[in-house]
Amino acid sequence: MVIILIFVIALVAWSLHLMQEAVDRKEFSLMLAGFLVASSAAAMLAVYFLMGSYVGFMAHVAQ
């Protein structure tokens, strides 16, 4: 659990770095890359919470 959250935080930090470089260099491709990295971090977090709810539901149903 903690490893996934650390990984998500690292992805967000990397995306912010890419977006800052995009502003400095005025490059659209870096901004797009930063957006895609941030989107993947958000999707990873969403899947993590959805799977946590599903596993909790299945554990409750099994009892």
Distance bins in CASP14 RR format, pairs under 12 A and 6 or more apart:
PFRMAT RR
TARGET T0000
AUTHOR 0000-0000-0000
RMODE 2
METHOD distances of the structure
MODEL  1
1 7 0 0 0 0 0 1 0 0 0 0 0
1 8 0 0 0 0 0 1 0 0 0 0 0
1 45 0 0 0 0 0 1 0 0 0 0 0
1 48 0 0 0 0 1 0 0 0 0 0 0
1 49 0 0 0 0 0 1 0 0 0 0 0
1 51 0 0 0 0 0 1 0 0 0 0 0
1 52 0 0 0 0 1 0 0 0 0 0 0
1 55 0 0 0 0 0 1 0 0 0 0 0
2 8 0 0 0 0 0 1 0 0 0 0 0
2 9 0 0 0 0 0 1 0 0 0 0 0
2 48 0 0 0 0 0 1 0 0 0 0 0
3 9 0 0 0 0 0 1 0 0 0 0 0
3 10 0 0 0 0 0 1 0 0 0 0 0
3 44 0 0 0 0 0 1 0 0 0 0 0
3 48 0 0 0 0 0 1 0 0 0 0 0
4 10 0 0 0 0 0 1 0 0 0 0 0
4 11 0 0 0 0 0 1 0 0 0 0 0
4 41 0 0 0 0 0 1 0 0 0 0 0
4 44 1 0 0 1 0 0 0 0 0 0 0
4 45 0 0 0 0 1 0 0 0 0 0 0
4 46 0 0 0 0 0 1 0 0 0 0 0
4 47 0 0 0 0 1 0 0 0 0 0 0
4 48 1 0 1 0 0 0 0 0 0 0 0
4 49 0 0 0 0 0 1 0 0 0 0 0
4 51 0 0 0 0 0 1 0 0 0 0 0
4 52 0 0 0 0 0 1 0 0 0 0 0
5 11 0 0 0 0 0 1 0 0 0 0 0
5 12 0 0 0 0 0 1 0 0 0 0 0
5 41 0 0 0 0 0 1 0 0 0 0 0
5 44 0 0 0 0 1 0 0 0 0 0 0
5 45 0 0 0 0 1 0 0 0 0 0 0
5 48 0 0 0 0 1 0 0 0 0 0 0
5 49 0 0 0 0 0 1 0 0 0 0 0
6 12 0 0 0 0 0 1 0 0 0 0 0
6 13 0 0 0 0 0 1 0 0 0 0 0
6 41 0 0 0 0 0 1 0 0 0 0 0
6 44 0 0 0 0 0 1 0 0 0 0 0
7 13 0 0 0 0 0 1 0 0 0 0 0
7 14 0 0 0 0 0 1 0 0 0 0 0
7 37 0 0 0 0 0 1 0 0 0 0 0
7 40 0 0 0 0 0 1 0 0 0 0 0
7 41 0 0 0 0 1 0 0 0 0 0 0
7 44 1 0 0 1 0 0 0 0 0 0 0
7 45 0 0 0 0 1 0 0 0 0 0 0
7 48 0 0 0 0 1 0 0 0 0 0 0
8 14 0 0 0 0 0 1 0 0 0 0 0
8 15 0 0 0 0 0 1 0 0 0 0 0
8 37 0 0 0 0 0 1 0 0 0 0 0
8 38 0 0 0 0 0 1 0 0 0 0 0
8 39 0 0 0 0 0 1 0 0 0 0 0
8 40 0 0 0 0 1 0 0 0 0 0 0
8 41 1 0 1 0 0 0 0 0 0 0 0
8 42 0 0 0 0 1 0 0 0 0 0 0
8 43 0 0 0 0 1 0 0 0 0 0 0
8 44 1 0 1 0 0 0 0 0 0 0 0
8 45 1 0 1 0 0 0 0 0 0 0 0
8 46 0 0 0 0 0 1 0 0 0 0 0
8 47 0 0 0 0 0 1 0 0 0 0 0
8 48 0 0 0 0 1 0 0 0 0 0 0
8 49 0 0 0 0 0 1 0 0 0 0 0
9 15 0 0 0 0 0 1 0 0 0 0 0
9 16 0 0 0 0 0 1 0 0 0 0 0
9 38 0 0 0 0 0 1 0 0 0 0 0
9 41 0 0 0 0 1 0 0 0 0 0 0
9 44 0 0 0 0 0 1 0 0 0 0 0
9 45 0 0 0 0 0 1 0 0 0 0 0
10 16 0 0 0 0 0 1 0 0 0 0 0
10 17 0 0 0 0 0 1 0 0 0 0 0
10 37 0 0 0 0 1 0 0 0 0 0 0
10 38 0 0 0 0 0 1 0 0 0 0 0
10 40 0 0 0 0 0 1 0 0 0 0 0
10 41 0 0 0 0 1 0 0 0 0 0 0
10 44 0 0 0 0 0 1 0 0 0 0 0
11 17 0 0 0 0 0 1 0 0 0 0 0
11 18 0 0 0 0 0 1 0 0 0 0 0
11 33 0 0 0 0 0 1 0 0 0 0 0
11 34 0 0 0 0 1 0 0 0 0 0 0
11 36 0 0 0 0 0 1 0 0 0 0 0
11 37 1 0 1 0 0 0 0 0 0 0 0
11 38 1 0 0 1 0 0 0 0 0 0 0
11 39 0 0 0 0 1 0 0 0 0 0 0
11 40 1 0 0 1 0 0 0 0 0 0 0
11 41 1 1 0 0 0 0 0 0 0 0 0
11 42 0 0 0 0 1 0 0 0 0 0 0
11 43 0 0 0 0 0 1 0 0 0 0 0
11 44 1 0 0 1 0 0 0 0 0 0 0
11 45 0 0 0 0 1 0 0 0 0 0 0
12 18 0 0 0 0 0 1 0 0 0 0 0
12 19 0 0 0 0 0 1 0 0 0 0 0
12 34 0 0 0 0 1 0 0 0 0 0 0
12 35 0 0 0 0 0 1 0 0 0 0 0
12 37 0 0 0 0 1 0 0 0 0 0 0
12 38 1 0 0 1 0 0 0 0 0 0 0
12 39 0 0 0 0 0 1 0 0 0 0 0
12 40 0 0 0 0 0 1 0 0 0 0 0
12 41 1 0 1 0 0 0 0 0 0 0 0
12 42 0 0 0 0 1 0 0 0 0 0 0
12 44 0 0 0 0 0 1 0 0 0 0 0
12 45 0 0 0 0 1 0 0 0 0 0 0
13 19 0 0 0 0 0 1 0 0 0 0 0
13 20 0 0 0 0 0 1 0 0 0 0 0
13 34 0 0 0 0 0 1 0 0 0 0 0
13 37 0 0 0 0 1 0 0 0 0 0 0
13 38 0 0 0 0 0 1 0 0 0 0 0
13 41 0 0 0 0 1 0 0 0 0 0 0
14 20 0 0 0 0 0 1 0 0 0 0 0
14 21 0 0 0 0 0 1 0 0 0 0 0
14 30 0 0 0 0 0 1 0 0 0 0 0
14 33 0 0 0 0 1 0 0 0 0 0 0
14 34 1 0 0 1 0 0 0 0 0 0 0
14 36 0 0 0 0 0 1 0 0 0 0 0
14 37 1 0 1 0 0 0 0 0 0 0 0
14 38 0 0 0 0 1 0 0 0 0 0 0
14 40 0 0 0 0 0 1 0 0 0 0 0
14 41 0 0 0 0 1 0 0 0 0 0 0
15 21 0 0 0 0 0 1 0 0 0 0 0
15 22 0 0 0 0 0 1 0 0 0 0 0
15 30 0 0 0 0 0 1 0 0 0 0 0
15 31 0 0 0 0 0 1 0 0 0 0 0
15 32 0 0 0 0 0 1 0 0 0 0 0
15 33 0 0 0 0 1 0 0 0 0 0 0
15 34 1 0 1 0 0 0 0 0 0 0 0
15 35 1 0 0 1 0 0 0 0 0 0 0
15 36 0 0 0 0 1 0 0 0 0 0 0
15 37 1 1 0 0 0 0 0 0 0 0 0
15 38 1 1 0 0 0 0 0 0 0 0 0
15 39 0 0 0 0 1 0 0 0 0 0 0
15 40 0 0 0 0 1 0 0 0 0 0 0
15 41 1 0 0 1 0 0 0 0 0 0 0
15 42 0 0 0 0 1 0 0 0 0 0 0
16 22 0 0 0 0 0 1 0 0 0 0 0
16 23 0 0 0 0 0 1 0 0 0 0 0
16 30 0 0 0 0 0 1 0 0 0 0 0
16 31 0 0 0 0 0 1 0 0 0 0 0
16 33 0 0 0 0 0 1 0 0 0 0 0
16 34 0 0 0 0 1 0 0 0 0 0 0
16 35 0 0 0 0 0 1 0 0 0 0 0
16 37 0 0 0 0 1 0 0 0 0 0 0
16 38 1 0 0 1 0 0 0 0 0 0 0
16 41 0 0 0 0 0 1 0 0 0 0 0
17 23 0 0 0 0 0 1 0 0 0 0 0
17 24 0 0 0 0 0 1 0 0 0 0 0
17 30 0 0 0 0 1 0 0 0 0 0 0
17 31 0 0 0 0 0 1 0 0 0 0 0
17 33 0 0 0 0 0 1 0 0 0 0 0
17 34 0 0 0 0 1 0 0 0 0 0 0
17 37 0 0 0 0 1 0 0 0 0 0 0
17 38 0 0 0 0 0 1 0 0 0 0 0
18 24 0 0 0 0 0 1 0 0 0 0 0
18 25 0 0 0 0 0 1 0 0 0 0 0
18 27 0 0 0 0 1 0 0 0 0 0 0
18 28 0 0 0 0 0 1 0 0 0 0 0
18 29 0 0 0 0 1 0 0 0 0 0 0
18 30 1 0 1 0 0 0 0 0 0 0 0
18 31 1 0 0 1 0 0 0 0 0 0 0
18 32 0 0 0 0 1 0 0 0 0 0 0
18 33 1 0 1 0 0 0 0 0 0 0 0
18 34 1 1 0 0 0 0 0 0 0 0 0
18 35 0 0 0 0 1 0 0 0 0 0 0
18 36 0 0 0 0 1 0 0 0 0 0 0
18 37 1 0 0 1 0 0 0 0 0 0 0
18 38 0 0 0 0 1 0 0 0 0 0 0
19 25 0 0 0 0 0 1 0 0 0 0 0
19 27 0 0 0 0 0 1 0 0 0 0 0
19 28 0 0 0 0 0 1 0 0 0 0 0
19 29 0 0 0 0 0 1 0 0 0 0 0
19 30 1 0 0 1 0 0 0 0 0 0 0
19 31 1 0 1 0 0 0 0 0 0 0 0
19 32 0 0 0 0 1 0 0 0 0 0 0
19 33 0 0 0 0 1 0 0 0 0 0 0
19 34 1 0 1 0 0 0 0 0 0 0 0
19 35 1 0 0 1 0 0 0 0 0 0 0
19 36 0 0 0 0 0 1 0 0 0 0 0
19 37 0 0 0 0 1 0 0 0 0 0 0
19 38 0 0 0 0 1 0 0 0 0 0 0
20 27 0 0 0 0 0 1 0 0 0 0 0
20 30 0 0 0 0 1 0 0 0 0 0 0
20 31 0 0 0 0 1 0 0 0 0 0 0
20 34 0 0 0 0 1 0 0 0 0 0 0
21 27 1 0 0 1 0 0 0 0 0 0 0
21 28 0 0 0 0 0 1 0 0 0 0 0
21 29 0 0 0 0 0 1 0 0 0 0 0
21 30 1 0 1 0 0 0 0 0 0 0 0
21 31 0 0 0 0 1 0 0 0 0 0 0
21 33 0 0 0 0 1 0 0 0 0 0 0
21 34 0 0 0 0 1 0 0 0 0 0 0
22 28 1 0 0 1 0 0 0 0 0 0 0
22 29 1 0 0 1 0 0 0 0 0 0 0
22 30 1 1 0 0 0 0 0 0 0 0 0
22 31 1 1 0 0 0 0 0 0 0 0 0
22 32 0 0 0 0 1 0 0 0 0 0 0
22 33 1 0 0 1 0 0 0 0 0 0 0
22 34 1 0 0 1 0 0 0 0 0 0 0
22 35 0 0 0 0 1 0 0 0 0 0 0
22 36 0 0 0 0 0 1 0 0 0 0 0
22 37 0 0 0 0 0 1 0 0 0 0 0
23 30 0 0 0 0 1 0 0 0 0 0 0
23 31 1 0 0 1 0 0 0 0 0 0 0
23 34 0 0 0 0 0 1 0 0 0 0 0
24 30 0 0 0 0 1 0 0 0 0 0 0
24 31 0 0 0 0 0 1 0 0 0 0 0
25 31 0 0 0 0 1 0 0 0 0 0 0
27 33 0 0 0 0 1 0 0 0 0 0 0
27 34 0 0 0 0 0 1 0 0 0 0 0
28 34 0 0 0 0 0 1 0 0 0 0 0
28 35 0 0 0 0 0 1 0 0 0 0 0
29 35 0 0 0 0 0 1 0 0 0 0 0
29 36 0 0 0 0 0 1 0 0 0 0 0
30 36 0 0 0 0 0 1 0 0 0 0 0
30 37 0 0 0 0 0 1 0 0 0 0 0
31 37 0 0 0 0 0 1 0 0 0 0 0
31 38 0 0 0 0 0 1 0 0 0 0 0
32 38 0 0 0 0 0 1 0 0 0 0 0
32 39 0 0 0 0 0 1 0 0 0 0 0
33 39 0 0 0 0 0 1 0 0 0 0 0
33 40 0 0 0 0 0 1 0 0 0 0 0
34 40 0 0 0 0 1 0 0 0 0 0 0
34 41 0 0 0 0 1 0 0 0 0 0 0
34 42 0 0 0 0 0 1 0 0 0 0 0
35 41 0 0 0 0 0 1 0 0 0 0 0
35 42 0 0 0 0 0 1 0 0 0 0 0
36 42 0 0 0 0 0 1 0 0 0 0 0
36 43 0 0 0 0 0 1 0 0 0 0 0
37 43 0 0 0 0 0 1 0 0 0 0 0
37 44 0 0 0 0 0 1 0 0 0 0 0
38 44 0 0 0 0 0 1 0 0 0 0 0
38 45 0 0 0 0 0 1 0 0 0 0 0
39 45 0 0 0 0 0 1 0 0 0 0 0
39 46 0 0 0 0 0 1 0 0 0 0 0
40 46 0 0 0 0 0 1 0 0 0 0 0
40 47 0 0 0 0 0 1 0 0 0 0 0
41 47 0 0 0 0 0 1 0 0 0 0 0
41 48 0 0 0 0 0 1 0 0 0 0 0
42 48 0 0 0 0 0 1 0 0 0 0 0
42 49 0 0 0 0 0 1 0 0 0 0 0
43 49 0 0 0 0 0 1 0 0 0 0 0
43 50 0 0 0 0 0 1 0 0 0 0 0
44 50 0 0 0 0 0 1 0 0 0 0 0
44 51 0 0 0 0 0 1 0 0 0 0 0
45 51 0 0 0 0 0 1 0 0 0 0 0
45 52 0 0 0 0 0 1 0 0 0 0 0
46 52 0 0 0 0 0 1 0 0 0 0 0
46 53 0 0 0 0 0 1 0 0 0 0 0
47 53 0 0 0 0 0 1 0 0 0 0 0
47 54 0 0 0 0 0 1 0 0 0 0 0
48 54 0 0 0 0 0 1 0 0 0 0 0
48 55 0 0 0 0 0 1 0 0 0 0 0
49 55 0 0 0 0 0 1 0 0 0 0 0
49 56 0 0 0 0 0 1 0 0 0 0 0
50 56 0 0 0 0 0 1 0 0 0 0 0
50 57 0 0 0 0 0 1 0 0 0 0 0
51 57 0 0 0 0 0 1 0 0 0 0 0
51 58 0 0 0 0 0 1 0 0 0 0 0
52 58 0 0 0 0 1 0 0 0 0 0 0
52 59 0 0 0 0 1 0 0 0 0 0 0
52 60 0 0 0 0 0 1 0 0 0 0 0
53 59 0 0 0 0 0 1 0 0 0 0 0
53 60 0 0 0 0 0 1 0 0 0 0 0
54 60 0 0 0 0 0 1 0 0 0 0 0
54 61 0 0 0 0 0 1 0 0 0 0 0
55 61 0 0 0 0 0 1 0 0 0 0 0
55 62 0 0 0 0 0 1 0 0 0 0 0
56 62 0 0 0 0 1 0 0 0 0 0 0
56 63 0 0 0 0 0 1 0 0 0 0 0
57 63 0 0 0 0 0 1 0 0 0 0 0
END
